């Protein structure tokens, strides 16, 4: 009786067992592995699985360690930590703040832009939120910014690391969904940039309708002035116009130049053209500034030079990494390696590269990479047992009965991820929840858009999940980004070191209130991704399905027209290989698991 109950309710009991282990505070990686192994042995005792089931598990574990895609995680992590600890965040916030400071809401816009840049370099929410909380929050409070706006813009900008390439979240999601990291980056690029635009439009609206909440930077706080008292913005605008003209000119000839070089027949994707054009424009701006500094011509203002030397190097590094990936010249792993080397070079040029900094970056990278690998191994053990019990079919049937069909599936899944994101980290969600939902997503989502392939549907689904996780990081009372800012915001009243005025402490309720408007903007972007899938899939290359059976038959017919030909020998060898695979499949201990589960 007990064995029969276990067999009939095996999958729900697995979920309950995992939840019980997680509630006890047991480490996630070990909870997943223990649940998978424990229920696997119970299933074997109950006759649900064959005794040889776990023989294939070691090969799965070695497969994880041989996964080249996951190498991108330590590379991008190392790049981000180096750039962040070499003082890039401080320089960017100070410089961009000086550019936009003279206008109302300028400091908030600077925080958003720097947050987007940190997202594309560090890729970690905690690093971005803590850096901006330590540097920009005291400045915004010093000059009279609304506490709700100041805290909200910092936490929201920090969470951009979830959705803007090259994001660690997108790498993990691409691996778990079995899709290309390059396609995931291409799909997330436009939604991520649009979200940055939404944030800026919100600040502009606040500056128009509630100007007292976002005052301009006072004249005495603008440090990059010319000897004649001018701000230097005219020179900066002129340099920006020159770089823009060069970038637009490159966009016109990009396809013609690279089509012959890469020997491709298809036109260049839009995201590739944008990234490469911005790379060329940034290189031109940097070259002009270097030429002006070396020759001493004085054609550029102090502000223009400062912006170029601070902003362009990390921008060029990001554009080169993404550009090589989008061009197909480098894989994401190779792009990450190039980014890590570029970060070492930039830290060296700033004079910040030393043994201590390198050791700290390597230690942090090793810890994060080990953390990810252990969770992935644990989730593999769990999903091994789960799939052996036809758990993926159980999940599909569960969602097929949801009212509303594919739209109902999207609503429930987004609600589930939204709630889970408030309690557990995105790595756990990516390794536990996403693999369970992926088969159902691949089967259900193409129904919404005529002509959408399952590959495109999974990219769309992955970008949607990344944007949703970003939303959940802001939601009170458990949003992680709120806790990160709370850890560095002033808990007690203090005297400002510049103005000498008393600054009241930052309350937790102010941090919570500040996130509400940005949560609404992020939910609006999630809704836009659902309503306009082409926002994600429009930059993906359509692939033509190939009938493998017809290819085999054609090869066989052509090969055996002349039995003495080399093609016949090759075809015979292929047939022998196929027969060997069939024999191996018959001996595969996993083959009879679905049948055993059904019995």
C-alpha positions in Angstrom: 0.0 0.0 0.0 2.8 2.4 1.0 4.8 1.5 -2.2 1.7 2.1 -4.3 1.1 5.5 -2.8 4.8 6.4 -3.4 4.6 5.4 -7.0 1.4 7.2 -7.7 2.5 10.5 -6.0 6.2 10.3 -6.6 6.7 13.7 -8.3 4.6 15.8 -5.8 6.4 14.0 -3.0 9.8 15.0 -4.5 8.7 18.6 -4.5 7.5 18.4 -0.9 10.7 16.8 0.2 12.8 19.5 -1.5 10.8 22.2 0.0 11.1 20.7 3.4 14.9 20.5 3.1 15.1 24.1 1.9 13.0 25.4 4.8 15.3 23.8 7.3 18.1 26.1 5.9 20.1 23.2 4.4 22.4 24.5 1.6 20.6 24.5 -1.7 23.1 22.5 -3.6 23.2 19.7 -1.1 19.4 19.8 -0.6 18.9 19.2 -4.3 21.4 16.4 -4.5 20.1 14.7 -1.3 16.5 14.9 -2.5 17.4 13.4 -5.9 19.5 10.6 -4.5 17.1 9.9 -1.6 14.0 9.7 -3.8 15.9 7.8 -6.4 16.7 5.0 -4.0 13.2 5.0 -2.7 11.9 4.7 -6.3 14.2 1.7 -6.8 13.0 0.0 -3.7 9.4 0.6 -4.7 10.1 -0.9 -8.2 9.6 2.4 -10.0 13.2 2.5 -11.3 15.6 -0.3 -12.3 18.5 -1.0 -10.0 21.0 0.3 -12.6 19.4 3.8 -12.9 22.2 5.8 -11.3 24.9 4.2 -13.5 24.5 7.1 -16.0 24.7 9.8 -13.4 28.5 10.1 -13.3 28.5 10.8 -17.0 26.0 13.7 -16.4 28.3 15.1 -13.7 31.4 14.9 -16.0 29.3 16.5 -18.7 28.8 19.6 -16.5 32.5 20.0 -15.9 33.2 19.7 -19.6 30.6 22.3 -20.5 32.5 25.1 -22.3 29.6 27.6 -22.0 29.8 27.7 -18.3 33.5 28.9 -18.5 32.0 32.3 -19.5 30.8 32.7 -15.9 34.2 32.9 -14.2 35.6 35.0 -17.1 32.8 37.7 -16.9 32.8 37.6 -13.1 36.6 38.2 -13.0 36.2 41.1 -15.5 33.4 42.7 -13.4 35.2 42.4 -10.1 38.4 43.8 -11.5 36.7 46.8 -13.1 34.6 47.4 -10.0 37.5 47.3 -7.5 39.8 49.3 -9.6 37.6 52.4 -9.0 35.6 52.4 -12.2 32.3 53.0 -10.4 33.5 56.0 -8.5 35.0 57.6 -11.6 31.9 56.9 -13.7 29.5 58.3 -11.1 31.6 61.4 -10.6 32.1 62.1 -14.3 28.6 61.3 -15.5 27.2 63.3 -12.6 29.1 66.3 -13.7 27.8 65.9 -17.2 24.1 65.7 -16.3 24.3 67.6 -12.9 23.4 71.0 -14.2 19.8 69.9 -15.2 17.1 68.8 -12.8 17.2 65.1 -12.3 20.7 65.0 -13.7 22.2 63.0 -10.8 19.4 60.4 -11.0 19.9 60.1 -14.8 23.6 59.7 -14.2 23.0 56.9 -11.7 20.7 55.1 -14.2 23.3 55.3 -17.0 26.2 54.2 -14.7 23.9 51.4 -13.4 23.4 50.2 -17.0 27.2 50.4 -17.6 28.0 48.5 -14.3 25.4 45.9 -15.3 27.2 45.3 -18.5 30.6 45.0 -16.7 30.1 43.6 -13.2 26.9 41.6 -14.1 26.2 41.2 -10.3 23.3 43.0 -8.6 25.0 43.2 -5.2 28.1 44.9 -6.6 26.2 47.5 -8.5 23.7 48.4 -5.8 26.4 48.6 -3.0 28.8 50.7 -5.2 26.1 53.2 -6.1 24.7 53.3 -2.6 28.1 54.1 -1.1 29.0 56.7 -3.7 25.9 58.4 -5.1 23.4 58.2 -2.2 25.3 60.7 0.0 25.7 63.1 -2.9 22.0 63.0 -3.8 20.9 63.5 -0.2 23.5 66.3 0.2 21.9 68.4 -2.6 18.3 67.9 -1.6 17.0 64.9 -3.6 13.8 63.2 -2.5 14.8 60.1 -0.5 12.2 58.0 -2.2 13.6 58.9 -5.7 17.2 58.6 -4.6 16.8 55.1 -3.0 14.5 53.9 -5.8 16.8 54.9 -8.6 19.8 53.2 -7.0 18.1 49.9 -6.3 16.4 49.8 -9.7 19.6 50.7 -11.6 21.5 48.0 -9.7 19.1 45.3 -10.8 19.8 46.1 -14.5 22.6 43.6 -14.1 20.0 40.8 -14.5 18.9 41.7 -18.0 21.6 43.6 -19.9 24.2 41.6 -21.7 26.7 40.3 -20.9 24.7 39.1 -17.9 25.5 36.1 -15.8 21.8 35.4 -15.5 21.5 35.2 -19.3 24.4 32.8 -19.5 22.9 30.5 -16.9 19.4 30.6 -18.5 20.9 29.9 -21.9 22.6 26.8 -20.5 19.6 25.6 -18.7 17.3 26.1 -21.7 19.8 24.5 -24.1 20.0 27.6 -26.3 22.9 29.7 -27.6 24.3 32.4 -25.2 24.8 34.7 -28.2 21.1 34.4 -29.1 20.1 35.0 -25.5 22.3 38.2 -25.5 20.8 39.3 -28.8 17.3 38.8 -27.6 17.8 40.6 -24.3 19.6 43.6 -25.7 16.6 45.7 -26.9 14.4 45.0 -23.9 17.3 45.9 -21.6 18.0 49.2 -23.4 14.3 50.0 -23.5 14.0 49.5 -19.7 16.9 52.0 -19.2 15.0 54.4 -21.4 11.8 54.0 -19.3 13.8 54.8 -16.2 15.1 58.0 -17.7 11.7 59.0 -19.0 10.3 58.6 -15.5 13.0 60.8 -14.0 12.4 63.4 -16.8 8.7 63.3 -15.9 9.4 63.8 -12.2 11.7 66.7 -13.1 8.9 68.4 -15.1 6.0 67.9 -12.7 7.9 67.7 -9.3 11.1 69.6 -9.8 11.7 70.0 -6.1 12.2 66.3 -5.7 15.2 66.2 -8.2 17.1 69.5 -8.0 20.0 70.4 -10.2 23.6 70.3 -9.0 24.6 73.7 -7.6 27.3 75.7 -9.5 29.9 75.3 -6.7 29.6 71.5 -7.0 30.7 71.5 -10.7 34.4 70.8 -10.7 35.3 70.5 -14.4 35.1 74.1 -15.4 37.2 76.0 -17.9 39.5 78.9 -17.0 37.0 81.3 -18.5 34.2 79.8 -16.3 32.4 77.9 -18.9 31.2 74.3 -18.2 32.7 72.7 -21.2 29.5 71.1 -22.4 29.8 72.6 -25.9 33.0 70.9 -26.5 31.6 67.6 -25.3 28.5 68.0 -27.5 30.8 68.7 -30.5 32.9 65.5 -29.8 29.7 63.5 -29.4 28.4 64.8 -32.8 31.6 63.8 -34.5 31.5 60.3 -33.0 27.8 60.0 -33.9 28.5 60.9 -37.5 31.3 58.4 -37.7 29.0 55.7 -36.1 26.2 56.4 -38.5 28.5 56.3 -41.5 29.9 52.9 -40.4 26.3 51.6 -40.0 25.8 52.4 -43.7 28.7 50.3 -44.9 28.9 47.7 -42.2 27.0 45.0 -44.1 28.9 45.5 -47.3 32.3 45.4 -45.6 31.7 42.4 -43.4 29.7 40.3 -45.9 32.8 39.6 -47.9 35.1 39.3 -44.9 32.9 36.8 -43.1 31.7 35.2 -46.4 28.0 35.2 -45.5 25.0 35.7 -47.7 22.5 36.9 -45.0 22.3 40.6 -44.1 23.8 41.7 -40.8 21.5 41.6 -37.8 20.4 44.9 -36.4 22.0 44.4 -33.0 25.4 43.5 -34.6 25.3 46.8 -36.6 24.4 48.9 -33.6 27.1 47.3 -31.4 29.9 47.6 -34.0 28.8 51.2 -35.0 29.0 52.2 -31.3 32.4 50.6 -31.0 33.8 52.5 -33.9 32.3 55.8 -32.6 33.8 55.2 -29.2 37.2 54.5 -30.6 37.1 57.7 -32.7 36.1 59.8 -29.6 38.9 58.2 -27.6 41.5 58.7 -30.4 40.6 62.4 -30.7 40.9 62.9 -27.0 44.3 61.2 -26.9 45.5 63.2 -29.8 44.3 66.4 -28.2 46.0 65.5 -24.9 49.3 64.5 -26.5 49.6 67.5 -28.9 48.3 70.0 -26.3 46.1 71.7 -28.9 43.4 72.5 -26.3 40.5 71.8 -28.7 38.6 69.8 -26.1 37.4 71.0 -22.7 38.4 69.4 -19.4 34.9 67.9 -19.2 35.1 66.4 -22.6 38.5 64.8 -22.0 37.4 63.5 -18.6 34.2 61.9 -20.0 36.2 60.3 -22.8 39.0 58.9 -20.7 36.6 57.6 -18.0 33.7 56.4 -20.1 35.1 55.2 -23.4 37.5 52.5 -22.3 34.9 50.3 -20.4 32.4 51.0 -23.2 34.8 49.9 -25.9 35.6 46.8 -23.9 31.9 45.9 -23.6 31.2 46.7 -27.3 34.2 44.6 -28.4 33.1 41.6 -26.2 29.5 41.8 -27.4 30.5 42.6 -31.0 32.7 39.6 -31.4 30.0 37.4 -30.0 27.3 38.8 -32.3 29.6 38.6 -35.3 30.3 35.0 -34.6 34.0 35.6 -34.4 34.2 34.5 -30.8 32.0 32.3 -28.6 30.7 33.7 -25.3 33.4 31.9 -23.5 36.1 33.4 -25.7 34.4 36.8 -25.5 34.5 36.5 -21.7 38.2 35.6 -21.8 38.9 38.6 -23.9 36.9 40.8 -21.5 38.9 39.5 -18.5 42.2 40.3 -20.3 40.8 43.8 -21.2 39.8 44.4 -17.6 43.4 43.6 -16.6 44.7 46.0 -19.2 42.3 48.8 -18.1 43.2 48.3 -14.4 46.9 48.4 -15.3 46.4 51.6 -17.3 44.7 53.3 -14.3 47.6 52.2 -12.1 45.3 50.1 -9.8 46.5 46.6 -10.9 48.5 45.0 -8.1 48.9 41.5 -6.6 46.4 42.2 -3.8 43.6 43.3 -6.2 44.3 40.3 -8.5 44.2 37.9 -5.6 40.9 39.4 -4.3 39.3 39.1 -7.8 40.5 35.6 -8.3 39.2 34.5 -4.8 35.8 36.1 -5.4 35.6 34.5 -8.9 36.5 31.1 -7.6 33.9 31.3 -4.8 31.1 32.3 -7.2 32.1 29.8 -9.8 32.2 27.0 -7.2 28.9 28.1 -5.8 27.3 27.9 -9.3 28.9 24.6 -10.1 27.7 22.9 -6.9 24.2 24.1 -7.4 24.3 22.9 -11.0 25.5 19.4 -9.9 22.8 19.2 -7.2 20.1 20.3 -9.7 21.4 17.7 -12.2 21.0 15.0 -9.6 17.5 16.2 -8.7 16.4 16.5 -12.4 17.9 13.1 -13.2 15.5 11.4 -10.8 12.7 13.8 -11.6 12.8 13.1 -15.3 13.2 9.4 -14.8 9.8 9.5 -13.1 8.4 11.4 -16.1 8.2 14.5 -14.0 8.5 16.8 -17.0 5.4 15.2 -18.5 3.6 15.7 -15.2 4.6 19.4 -15.3 3.4 19.7 -18.9 0.0 18.2 -18.0 -0.2 20.5 -15.0 0.1 23.6 -17.2 -2.0 22.3 -20.0 -5.0 22.3 -17.8 -4.5 26.0 -16.8 -7.3 28.2 -18.0 -6.3 30.6 -20.8 -3.9 28.3 -22.6 -0.5 29.7 -23.4 -1.4 33.1 -21.9 -2.5 31.4 -18.7 0.8 29.5 -18.7 2.7 32.8 -19.0 0.7 34.4 -16.2 1.2 31.6 -13.7 4.9 31.1 -14.6 5.6 34.8 -14.2 3.7 35.0 -10.9 5.6 31.9 -9.6 9.0 33.3 -10.6 8.1 36.7 -9.2 7.3 35.3 -5.8 10.2 32.9 -5.7 12.6 35.7 -6.6 11.8 37.4 -3.3 13.0 34.5 -1.3 15.8 32.7 -3.2 18.6 33.8 -5.4 18.4 33.7 -9.2 20.9 30.8 -9.5 18.5 28.5 -7.5 15.6 29.6 -9.7 17.6 29.0 -12.9 18.8 25.6 -11.8 15.6 24.3 -10.1 12.5 25.9 -11.7 13.6 26.8 -15.2 14.5 23.2 -16.3 11.2 22.0 -15.1 9.3 24.7 -17.0 11.4 24.6 -20.2 9.7 21.5 -21.9 6.3 23.0 -21.3 7.4 26.4 -22.6 8.8 24.9 -25.8 5.6 23.0 -26.4 3.0 25.7 -25.3 4.5 29.1 -26.3 4.8 28.6 -30.1 1.0 28.5 -30.1 0.9 32.2 -29.3 2.8 33.4 -32.3 2.3 31.9 -35.8 5.7 30.8 -37.3 7.6 30.9 -34.0 9.9 28.0 -33.6 10.5 26.2 -30.2 14.1 27.7 -30.2 12.8 31.2 -30.5 10.1 30.5 -27.9 12.7 29.4 -25.4 14.8 32.5 -26.0 11.7 34.6 -25.6 10.9 32.7 -22.4 14.5 33.1 -21.1 14.5 36.9 -21.6 11.1 37.1 -19.9 12.3 35.2 -16.9 15.4 37.4 -16.6 13.3 40.6 -16.7 10.9 39.0 -14.1 13.7 38.1 -11.8 14.9 41.7 -12.0 11.4 42.8 -10.9 11.4 40.4 -7.9 14.7 41.8 -6.7 13.0 45.1 -5.9 9.7 43.9 -4.3 9.3 44.6 -0.6 9.7 43.2 1.9 12.2 40.5 0.7 13.7 42.1 -2.4 17.5 41.5 -2.4 18.4 44.8 -3.9 16.6 46.6 -1.0 18.6 44.7 1.5 21.9 45.5 -0.3 21.1 49.2 -0.2 19.9 49.0 3.5 23.3 47.5 4.4 25.2 50.6 3.2 22.7 53.4 3.7 23.1 55.6 6.8 21.3 54.2 9.8 22.0 57.2 12.0 22.0 61.0 11.4 25.3 62.3 10.3 27.0 65.6 9.4 27.8 66.0 5.7 31.5 66.5 5.2 31.0 69.1 2.4 28.1 71.3 3.5 28.4 70.7 7.2 24.6 70.2 7.5 23.0 67.5 9.5 21.6 64.7 7.2 18.8 62.5 8.7 19.2 58.7 8.5 17.7 56.7 5.7 14.7 54.7 6.8 13.8 51.3 5.6 10.3 52.4 4.7 11.8 55.1 2.4 13.8 52.4 0.6 10.7 50.3 0.2 8.6 53.2 -1.1 11.3 54.2 -3.6 11.1 50.8 -5.3 7.4 50.9 -6.1 7.5 53.1 -9.1 10.3 51.2 -10.7 8.6 47.8 -10.0 5.7 49.2 -12.0 8.1 50.1 -14.9 9.6 46.7 -14.8 6.2 45.0 -14.9 5.3 47.2 -17.8 8.4 45.9 -19.6 7.5 42.3 -18.8 4.0 42.9 -20.2 5.6 44.5 -23.3 7.8 41.4 -23.9 4.7 39.2 -23.7 2.7 41.5 -26.0 5.5 42.0 -28.5 7.6 38.8 -28.8 9.4 40.3 -31.9 11.1 42.7 -29.4 13.1 39.6 -28.5 12.9 37.3 -31.5 13.3 40.0 -34.1 17.1 39.9 -33.8 17.3 36.1 -34.0 18.2 34.3 -37.1 15.6 31.9 -38.4 16.9 28.4 -39.0 15.5 26.0 -41.6 14.5 22.7 -40.3 16.3 19.7 -41.9 14.8 16.3 -42.4 17.5 14.0 -41.2 15.8 10.9 -42.6 15.7 12.3 -46.1 19.4 13.4 -45.8 20.4 9.8 -44.9 18.4 8.3 -47.7 19.9 10.7 -50.3 23.4 9.9 -49.0 22.7 6.2 -49.1 21.3 6.3 -52.7 24.2 8.4 -54.0 26.8 6.4 -52.2 25.7 3.0 -53.4 25.3 4.0 -57.1 29.0 2.9 -57.4 29.9 0.2 -54.8 33.5 0.7 -55.4 33.4 4.5 -54.7 34.8 6.1 -51.6 31.3 7.3 -50.8 30.1 3.8 -50.5 32.9 3.0 -48.0 31.9 6.1 -46.0 28.2 5.2 -46.1 29.0 1.6 -45.0 31.1 3.0 -42.1 28.2 5.3 -41.2 25.8 2.4 -41.2 28.1 0.4 -38.9 28.3 3.4 -36.6 24.5 3.7 -36.5 24.2 0.0 -35.7 26.7 0.4 -32.9 24.7 3.3 -31.5 21.5 1.2 -31.7 23.3 -1.7 -29.8 24.5 0.8 -27.2 21.0 2.2 -26.9 19.7 -1.3 -26.2 22.2 -1.6 -23.3 21.5 1.9 -22.0 20.2 1.5 -18.4 18.1 4.7 -18.8 16.1 3.4 -21.7 13.5 1.5 -19.7 13.1 4.1 -17.0 10.0 5.8 -18.6 8.4 2.4 -19.2 9.2 1.3 -15.7 7.8 4.6 -14.3 4.5 4.1 -16.2 4.2 0.5 -14.9 
